[in-house]
Amino acid sequence: MTGHTMTRRTALKALGTGVSAVGLLPWLSDDGVAAFAGIQKAAAKPALKALTAQQYATVETLVDAIIPTDEQSPGAKEARVADYIDLLLSEQDEAKQDWLAGLSAVDAEANARFQTSVAKLNATQLETLLTDISKNEKVPAAQQTPLEKFFVTTKNATIFGYYTSEIGIHKDLHYKGNQFTPEFLGCLTVDGKDCPHCGQKADATTSAQAGKVENL
């Protein structure tokens, strides 16, 4: 596995520790969160607010390479992480300027090496490019090139965007959320039964206890 591709375990660990301080983006506003949810639900074509179509294609290619689809869940592309980043940049002018400069730099690097843009690179070319610009992501920011810093920023934003998405939260983490029930159901293991509500299994002790209660 390459260094720039994120396993789900690595991504969660990075998220839990606040990921890197380099290029860390702020959270979406409440309106931005609502807009992102709407984009995922509608599954419509992007209605870009900050990025051009070409810049969006570059971002989408990068986030898909960082968190690809695997046997556990769909990846960052399907989670619409590129749309998350577009919304975020529409709310953050300073971050937007940094991102646009970074996108120009990474496309320029792709063109210099392979005479085409990032979005049009084949799998081998993309692998080569990202391996090179991610090799120093663990060193202090002062020792990184602008392109290496941009990669770290992109990786951080991809993690945050993915675990803000419906796919990241529910299909990857399997988070059920708070669910309303009209009555208190309790745990059926007290009756010596497997409980469909909490998932606990009845064991011999609870089964025996339940039998004693029924015989009273």
ChimeraX commands (.cxc) that place a marker at each C-alpha (Angstrom):
marker #1 position 0.00,0.00,0.00 radius 0.5
marker #1 position 1.32,3.42,-0.86 radius 0.5
marker #1 position 2.05,6.09,1.71 radius 0.5
marker #1 position -0.52,8.55,0.38 radius 0.5
marker #1 position -3.46,6.13,0.40 radius 0.5
marker #1 position -5.35,6.16,3.68 radius 0.5
marker #1 position -6.58,3.03,5.37 radius 0.5
marker #1 position -9.78,3.65,7.31 radius 0.5
marker #1 position -7.97,2.90,10.59 radius 0.5
marker #1 position -5.22,5.42,9.78 radius 0.5
marker #1 position -7.75,8.06,8.79 radius 0.5
marker #1 position -9.69,7.65,12.02 radius 0.5
marker #1 position -6.51,7.81,14.08 radius 0.5
marker #1 position -5.51,11.01,12.30 radius 0.5
marker #1 position -8.97,12.49,12.83 radius 0.5
marker #1 position -8.92,11.59,16.51 radius 0.5
marker #1 position -5.61,13.35,17.06 radius 0.5
marker #1 position -6.64,16.46,15.13 radius 0.5
marker #1 position -4.57,15.38,12.09 radius 0.5
marker #1 position -1.64,17.59,11.19 radius 0.5
marker #1 position -1.52,21.23,12.18 radius 0.5
marker #1 position -0.22,21.99,8.69 radius 0.5
marker #1 position -2.94,23.27,6.42 radius 0.5
marker #1 position -5.75,22.27,8.76 radius 0.5
marker #1 position -8.99,23.76,7.50 radius 0.5
marker #1 position -11.85,25.03,9.69 radius 0.5
marker #1 position -15.16,23.26,9.90 radius 0.5
marker #1 position -18.08,24.08,7.63 radius 0.5
marker #1 position -20.64,26.54,8.95 radius 0.5
marker #1 position -24.10,25.25,9.85 radius 0.5
marker #1 position -25.36,26.44,6.46 radius 0.5
marker #1 position -22.45,24.69,4.79 radius 0.5
marker #1 position -23.19,21.43,6.62 radius 0.5
marker #1 position -26.81,21.64,5.48 radius 0.5
marker #1 position -25.73,22.33,1.91 radius 0.5
marker #1 position -23.33,19.39,1.97 radius 0.5
marker #1 position -26.07,17.09,3.23 radius 0.5
marker #1 position -28.33,18.30,0.43 radius 0.5
marker #1 position -25.67,17.61,-2.20 radius 0.5
marker #1 position -25.23,14.04,-0.99 radius 0.5
marker #1 position -28.95,13.39,-0.78 radius 0.5
marker #1 position -29.70,14.78,-4.25 radius 0.5
marker #1 position -26.68,13.03,-5.85 radius 0.5
marker #1 position -26.78,15.78,-8.45 radius 0.5
marker #1 position -24.02,17.27,-10.56 radius 0.5
marker #1 position -21.80,19.74,-8.68 radius 0.5
marker #1 position -23.05,23.32,-8.42 radius 0.5
marker #1 position -19.65,24.84,-7.76 radius 0.5
marker #1 position -19.25,27.86,-5.50 radius 0.5
marker #1 position -15.47,28.36,-5.28 radius 0.5
marker #1 position -13.77,26.01,-7.75 radius 0.5
marker #1 position -13.84,25.90,-11.51 radius 0.5
marker #1 position -14.80,22.63,-13.20 radius 0.5
marker #1 position -11.12,21.89,-13.90 radius 0.5
marker #1 position -10.10,22.63,-10.31 radius 0.5
marker #1 position -12.94,20.46,-9.03 radius 0.5
marker #1 position -11.76,17.60,-11.25 radius 0.5
marker #1 position -8.27,17.93,-9.78 radius 0.5
marker #1 position -9.59,17.90,-6.21 radius 0.5
marker #1 position -11.84,14.92,-6.96 radius 0.5
marker #1 position -8.90,12.97,-8.38 radius 0.5
marker #1 position -6.74,13.74,-5.34 radius 0.5
marker #1 position -9.34,12.86,-2.69 radius 0.5
marker #1 position -10.21,9.63,-4.51 radius 0.5
marker #1 position -6.55,8.62,-4.44 radius 0.5
marker #1 position -6.25,9.44,-0.72 radius 0.5
marker #1 position -9.36,7.54,0.44 radius 0.5
marker #1 position -10.35,5.15,-2.34 radius 0.5
marker #1 position -13.28,2.76,-2.33 radius 0.5
marker #1 position -12.44,-0.51,-0.59 radius 0.5
marker #1 position -14.20,-3.64,0.64 radius 0.5
marker #1 position -15.44,-1.76,3.71 radius 0.5
marker #1 position -17.16,1.25,2.14 radius 0.5
marker #1 position -17.21,3.70,-0.79 radius 0.5
marker #1 position -14.39,6.23,-0.90 radius 0.5
marker #1 position -14.01,10.00,-0.83 radius 0.5
marker #1 position -15.15,10.52,-4.41 radius 0.5
marker #1 position -18.48,8.79,-3.81 radius 0.5
marker #1 position -18.80,10.67,-0.49 radius 0.5
marker #1 position -18.64,13.95,-2.43 radius 0.5
marker #1 position -15.59,15.18,-0.52 radius 0.5
marker #1 position -14.67,17.44,-3.46 radius 0.5
marker #1 position -18.02,19.21,-2.94 radius 0.5
marker #1 position -17.25,19.50,0.78 radius 0.5
marker #1 position -13.98,21.25,-0.07 radius 0.5
marker #1 position -15.69,23.52,-2.60 radius 0.5
marker #1 position -18.23,24.59,0.04 radius 0.5
marker #1 position -15.51,25.11,2.61 radius 0.5
marker #1 position -13.48,27.31,0.27 radius 0.5
marker #1 position -16.56,29.35,-0.55 radius 0.5
marker #1 position -16.68,30.30,3.16 radius 0.5
marker #1 position -12.95,30.85,3.70 radius 0.5
marker #1 position -11.32,33.47,1.45 radius 0.5
marker #1 position -7.79,33.01,2.80 radius 0.5
marker #1 position -7.94,29.23,2.54 radius 0.5
marker #1 position -9.38,29.56,-0.96 radius 0.5
marker #1 position -6.38,31.52,-2.21 radius 0.5
marker #1 position -3.97,28.98,-0.75 radius 0.5
marker #1 position -5.91,26.12,-2.31 radius 0.5
marker #1 position -6.08,27.71,-5.74 radius 0.5
marker #1 position -2.33,28.24,-5.64 radius 0.5
marker #1 position -1.83,24.63,-4.57 radius 0.5
marker #1 position -4.08,23.29,-7.32 radius 0.5
marker #1 position -2.19,25.31,-9.91 radius 0.5
marker #1 position 1.10,23.98,-8.55 radius 0.5
marker #1 position 0.07,20.32,-8.60 radius 0.5
marker #1 position -1.35,20.61,-12.13 radius 0.5
marker #1 position 1.83,22.36,-13.25 radius 0.5
marker #1 position 3.87,19.50,-11.81 radius 0.5
marker #1 position 1.69,16.94,-13.63 radius 0.5
marker #1 position 2.09,18.83,-16.88 radius 0.5
marker #1 position 5.85,19.12,-16.44 radius 0.5
marker #1 position 6.20,15.39,-15.87 radius 0.5
marker #1 position 3.48,13.88,-18.01 radius 0.5
marker #1 position 2.23,16.69,-20.28 radius 0.5
marker #1 position -1.31,16.50,-18.92 radius 0.5
marker #1 position -3.38,17.63,-15.93 radius 0.5
marker #1 position -3.82,15.69,-12.69 radius 0.5
marker #1 position -7.37,14.69,-13.60 radius 0.5
marker #1 position -6.15,13.06,-16.82 radius 0.5
marker #1 position -3.24,11.10,-15.38 radius 0.5
marker #1 position -3.41,7.34,-15.64 radius 0.5
marker #1 position -3.16,5.26,-12.47 radius 0.5
marker #1 position 0.59,4.74,-12.72 radius 0.5
marker #1 position 1.32,8.41,-13.38 radius 0.5
marker #1 position -0.90,9.53,-10.51 radius 0.5
marker #1 position 0.76,7.01,-8.21 radius 0.5
marker #1 position 4.20,8.33,-9.14 radius 0.5
marker #1 position 3.23,11.97,-8.65 radius 0.5
marker #1 position 1.54,11.49,-5.28 radius 0.5
marker #1 position 4.27,9.22,-3.97 radius 0.5
marker #1 position 6.82,11.95,-4.65 radius 0.5
marker #1 position 4.86,14.85,-3.16 radius 0.5
marker #1 position 3.86,12.86,-0.06 radius 0.5
marker #1 position 7.27,11.48,0.86 radius 0.5
marker #1 position 8.06,14.35,3.26 radius 0.5
marker #1 position 4.66,14.74,4.90 radius 0.5
marker #1 position 6.05,13.68,8.29 radius 0.5
marker #1 position 8.83,16.27,8.39 radius 0.5
marker #1 position 8.33,19.76,9.89 radius 0.5
marker #1 position 6.43,22.16,7.66 radius 0.5
marker #1 position 9.43,24.47,7.43 radius 0.5
marker #1 position 11.29,21.71,5.61 radius 0.5
marker #1 position 8.51,20.99,3.12 radius 0.5
marker #1 position 8.11,22.45,-0.35 radius 0.5
marker #1 position 4.88,24.38,-1.10 radius 0.5
marker #1 position 3.64,21.37,-3.09 radius 0.5
marker #1 position 4.33,19.01,-0.19 radius 0.5
marker #1 position 2.48,21.33,2.19 radius 0.5
marker #1 position -0.46,21.41,-0.20 radius 0.5
marker #1 position -0.59,17.62,-0.21 radius 0.5
marker #1 position -0.81,17.57,3.59 radius 0.5
marker #1 position -3.59,20.17,3.45 radius 0.5
marker #1 position -5.46,18.06,0.91 radius 0.5
marker #1 position -5.06,14.91,2.98 radius 0.5
marker #1 position -6.35,16.62,6.11 radius 0.5
marker #1 position -9.34,18.10,4.29 radius 0.5
marker #1 position -10.12,14.71,2.75 radius 0.5
marker #1 position -10.23,13.04,6.16 radius 0.5
marker #1 position -12.45,15.75,7.64 radius 0.5
marker #1 position -14.75,15.82,4.62 radius 0.5
marker #1 position -15.07,12.05,4.46 radius 0.5
marker #1 position -16.01,11.66,8.10 radius 0.5
marker #1 position -18.51,14.50,7.76 radius 0.5
marker #1 position -20.28,12.70,4.93 radius 0.5
marker #1 position -23.18,10.27,5.03 radius 0.5
marker #1 position -20.94,7.53,3.62 radius 0.5
marker #1 position -18.13,8.16,6.10 radius 0.5
marker #1 position -20.39,8.33,9.13 radius 0.5
marker #1 position -22.89,5.60,8.37 radius 0.5
marker #1 position -21.38,3.23,5.81 radius 0.5
marker #1 position -17.82,3.32,7.11 radius 0.5
marker #1 position -18.34,3.91,10.85 radius 0.5
marker #1 position -21.80,2.30,10.91 radius 0.5
marker #1 position -22.98,5.01,13.28 radius 0.5
marker #1 position -26.72,4.69,13.91 radius 0.5
marker #1 position -27.27,7.99,15.68 radius 0.5
marker #1 position -29.99,8.77,18.16 radius 0.5
marker #1 position -33.21,7.07,17.13 radius 0.5
marker #1 position -36.64,8.04,18.47 radius 0.5
marker #1 position -38.77,5.26,19.93 radius 0.5
marker #1 position -42.33,5.82,21.15 radius 0.5
marker #1 position -41.86,3.51,24.16 radius 0.5
marker #1 position -39.08,2.20,26.36 radius 0.5
marker #1 position -38.27,-1.26,25.07 radius 0.5
marker #1 position -35.62,-2.36,27.55 radius 0.5
marker #1 position -33.10,-5.14,27.00 radius 0.5
marker #1 position -34.62,-8.56,26.34 radius 0.5
marker #1 position -31.64,-10.40,27.83 radius 0.5
marker #1 position -33.31,-9.96,31.22 radius 0.5
marker #1 position -35.97,-12.31,29.85 radius 0.5
marker #1 position -33.35,-14.82,28.73 radius 0.5
marker #1 position -33.63,-13.82,25.08 radius 0.5
marker #1 position -31.26,-12.35,22.50 radius 0.5
marker #1 position -31.97,-8.61,22.35 radius 0.5
marker #1 position -32.61,-7.10,18.87 radius 0.5
marker #1 position -32.48,-3.58,20.34 radius 0.5
marker #1 position -29.03,-3.48,21.94 radius 0.5
marker #1 position -27.51,-6.51,20.21 radius 0.5
marker #1 position -26.62,-8.39,23.41 radius 0.5
marker #1 position -26.93,-12.16,23.48 radius 0.5
marker #1 position -28.64,-14.07,26.26 radius 0.5
marker #1 position -26.24,-16.31,28.15 radius 0.5
marker #1 position -26.86,-19.28,30.40 radius 0.5
marker #1 position -26.95,-17.09,33.53 radius 0.5
marker #1 position -29.60,-14.70,32.27 radius 0.5
marker #1 position -31.61,-17.60,30.84 radius 0.5
marker #1 position -31.59,-19.37,34.19 radius 0.5
marker #1 position -32.54,-16.18,36.03 radius 0.5
marker #1 position -35.40,-15.60,33.62 radius 0.5
marker #1 position -36.64,-19.12,34.22 radius 0.5
marker #1 position -36.64,-18.59,38.01 radius 0.5
marker #1 position -38.63,-15.37,37.61 radius 0.5
marker #1 position -41.24,-17.08,35.45 radius 0.5
marker #1 position -41.65,-19.84,38.07 radius 0.5
marker #1 position -42.30,-17.45,40.95 radius 0.5
marker link #1:1,2 radius 0.2
marker link #1:2,3 radius 0.2
marker link #1:3,4 radius 0.2
marker link #1:4,5 radius 0.2
marker link #1:5,6 radius 0.2
marker link #1:6,7 radius 0.2
marker link #1:7,8 radius 0.2
marker link #1:8,9 radius 0.2
marker link #1:9,10 radius 0.2
marker link #1:10,11 radius 0.2
marker link #1:11,12 radius 0.2
marker link #1:12,13 radius 0.2
marker link #1:13,14 radius 0.2
marker link #1:14,15 radius 0.2
marker link #1:15,16 radius 0.2
marker link #1:16,17 radius 0.2
marker link #1:17,18 radius 0.2
marker link #1:18,19 radius 0.2
marker link #1:19,20 radius 0.2
marker link #1:20,21 radius 0.2
marker link #1:21,22 radius 0.2
marker link #1:22,23 radius 0.2
marker link #1:23,24 radius 0.2
marker link #1:24,25 radius 0.2
marker link #1:25,26 radius 0.2
marker link #1:26,27 radius 0.2
marker link #1:27,28 radius 0.2
marker link #1:28,29 radius 0.2
marker link #1:29,30 radius 0.2
marker link #1:30,31 radius 0.2
marker link #1:31,32 radius 0.2
marker link #1:32,33 radius 0.2
marker link #1:33,34 radius 0.2
marker link #1:34,35 radius 0.2
marker link #1:35,36 radius 0.2
marker link #1:36,37 radius 0.2
marker link #1:37,38 radius 0.2
marker link #1:38,39 radius 0.2
marker link #1:39,40 radius 0.2
marker link #1:40,41 radius 0.2
marker link #1:41,42 radius 0.2
marker link #1:42,43 radius 0.2
marker link #1:43,44 radius 0.2
marker link #1:44,45 radius 0.2
marker link #1:45,46 radius 0.2
marker link #1:46,47 radius 0.2
marker link #1:47,48 radius 0.2
marker link #1:48,49 radius 0.2
marker link #1:49,50 radius 0.2
marker link #1:50,51 radius 0.2
marker link #1:51,52 radius 0.2
marker link #1:52,53 radius 0.2
marker link #1:53,54 radius 0.2
marker link #1:54,55 radius 0.2
marker link #1:55,56 radius 0.2
marker link #1:56,57 radius 0.2
marker link #1:57,58 radius 0.2
marker link #1:58,59 radius 0.2
marker link #1:59,60 radius 0.2
marker link #1:60,61 radius 0.2
marker link #1:61,62 radius 0.2
marker link #1:62,63 radius 0.2
marker link #1:63,64 radius 0.2
marker link #1:64,65 radius 0.2
marker link #1:65,66 radius 0.2
marker link #1:66,67 radius 0.2
marker link #1:67,68 radius 0.2
marker link #1:68,69 radius 0.2
marker link #1:69,70 radius 0.2
marker link #1:70,71 radius 0.2
marker link #1:71,72 radius 0.2
marker link #1:72,73 radius 0.2
marker link #1:73,74 radius 0.2
marker link #1:74,75 radius 0.2
marker link #1:75,76 radius 0.2
marker link #1:76,77 radius 0.2
marker link #1:77,78 radius 0.2
marker link #1:78,79 radius 0.2
marker link #1:79,80 radius 0.2
marker link #1:80,81 radius 0.2
marker link #1:81,82 radius 0.2
marker link #1:82,83 radius 0.2
marker link #1:83,84 radius 0.2
marker link #1:84,85 radius 0.2
marker link #1:85,86 radius 0.2
marker link #1:86,87 radius 0.2
marker link #1:87,88 radius 0.2
marker link #1:88,89 radius 0.2
marker link #1:89,90 radius 0.2
marker link #1:90,91 radius 0.2
marker link #1:91,92 radius 0.2
marker link #1:92,93 radius 0.2
marker link #1:93,94 radius 0.2
marker link #1:94,95 radius 0.2
marker link #1:95,96 radius 0.2
marker link #1:96,97 radius 0.2
marker link #1:97,98 radius 0.2
marker link #1:98,99 radius 0.2
marker link #1:99,100 radius 0.2
marker link #1:100,101 radius 0.2
marker link #1:101,102 radius 0.2
marker link #1:102,103 radius 0.2
marker link #1:103,104 radius 0.2
marker link #1:104,105 radius 0.2
marker link #1:105,106 radius 0.2
marker link #1:106,107 radius 0.2
marker link #1:107,108 radius 0.2
marker link #1:108,109 radius 0.2
marker link #1:109,110 radius 0.2
marker link #1:110,111 radius 0.2
marker link #1:111,112 radius 0.2
marker link #1:112,113 radius 0.2
marker link #1:113,114 radius 0.2
marker link #1:114,115 radius 0.2
marker link #1:115,116 radius 0.2
marker link #1:116,117 radius 0.2
marker link #1:117,118 radius 0.2
marker link #1:118,119 radius 0.2
marker link #1:119,120 radius 0.2
marker link #1:120,121 radius 0.2
marker link #1:121,122 radius 0.2
marker link #1:122,123 radius 0.2
marker link #1:123,124 radius 0.2
marker link #1:124,125 radius 0.2
marker link #1:125,126 radius 0.2
marker link #1:126,127 radius 0.2
marker link #1:127,128 radius 0.2
marker link #1:128,129 radius 0.2
marker link #1:129,130 radius 0.2
marker link #1:130,131 radius 0.2
marker link #1:131,132 radius 0.2
marker link #1:132,133 radius 0.2
marker link #1:133,134 radius 0.2
marker link #1:134,135 radius 0.2
marker link #1:135,136 radius 0.2
marker link #1:136,137 radius 0.2
marker link #1:137,138 radius 0.2
marker link #1:138,139 radius 0.2
marker link #1:139,140 radius 0.2
marker link #1:140,141 radius 0.2
marker link #1:141,142 radius 0.2
marker link #1:142,143 radius 0.2
marker link #1:143,144 radius 0.2
marker link #1:144,145 radius 0.2
marker link #1:145,146 radius 0.2
marker link #1:146,147 radius 0.2
marker link #1:147,148 radius 0.2
marker link #1:148,149 radius 0.2
marker link #1:149,150 radius 0.2
marker link #1:150,151 radius 0.2
marker link #1:151,152 radius 0.2
marker link #1:152,153 radius 0.2
marker link #1:153,154 radius 0.2
marker link #1:154,155 radius 0.2
marker link #1:155,156 radius 0.2
marker link #1:156,157 radius 0.2
marker link #1:157,158 radius 0.2
marker link #1:158,159 radius 0.2
marker link #1:159,160 radius 0.2
marker link #1:160,161 radius 0.2
marker link #1:161,162 radius 0.2
marker link #1:162,163 radius 0.2
marker link #1:163,164 radius 0.2
marker link #1:164,165 radius 0.2
marker link #1:165,166 radius 0.2
marker link #1:166,167 radius 0.2
marker link #1:167,168 radius 0.2
marker link #1:168,169 radius 0.2
marker link #1:169,170 radius 0.2
marker link #1:170,171 radius 0.2
marker link #1:171,172 radius 0.2
marker link #1:172,173 radius 0.2
marker link #1:173,174 radius 0.2
marker link #1:174,175 radius 0.2
marker link #1:175,176 radius 0.2
marker link #1:176,177 radius 0.2
marker link #1:177,178 radius 0.2
marker link #1:178,179 radius 0.2
marker link #1:179,180 radius 0.2
marker link #1:180,181 radius 0.2
marker link #1:181,182 radius 0.2
marker link #1:182,183 radius 0.2
marker link #1:183,184 radius 0.2
marker link #1:184,185 radius 0.2
marker link #1:185,186 radius 0.2
marker link #1:186,187 radius 0.2
marker link #1:187,188 radius 0.2
marker link #1:188,189 radius 0.2
marker link #1:189,190 radius 0.2
marker link #1:190,191 radius 0.2
marker link #1:191,192 radius 0.2
marker link #1:192,193 radius 0.2
marker link #1:193,194 radius 0.2
marker link #1:194,195 radius 0.2
marker link #1:195,196 radius 0.2
marker link #1:196,197 radius 0.2
marker link #1:197,198 radius 0.2
marker link #1:198,199 radius 0.2
marker link #1:199,200 radius 0.2
marker link #1:200,201 radius 0.2
marker link #1:201,202 radius 0.2
marker link #1:202,203 radius 0.2
marker link #1:203,204 radius 0.2
marker link #1:204,205 radius 0.2
marker link #1:205,206 radius 0.2
marker link #1:206,207 radius 0.2
marker link #1:207,208 radius 0.2
marker link #1:208,209 radius 0.2
marker link #1:209,210 radius 0.2
marker link #1:210,211 radius 0.2
marker link #1:211,212 radius 0.2
marker link #1:212,213 radius 0.2
marker link #1:213,214 radius 0.2
marker link #1:214,215 radius 0.2
marker link #1:215,216 radius 0.2
view
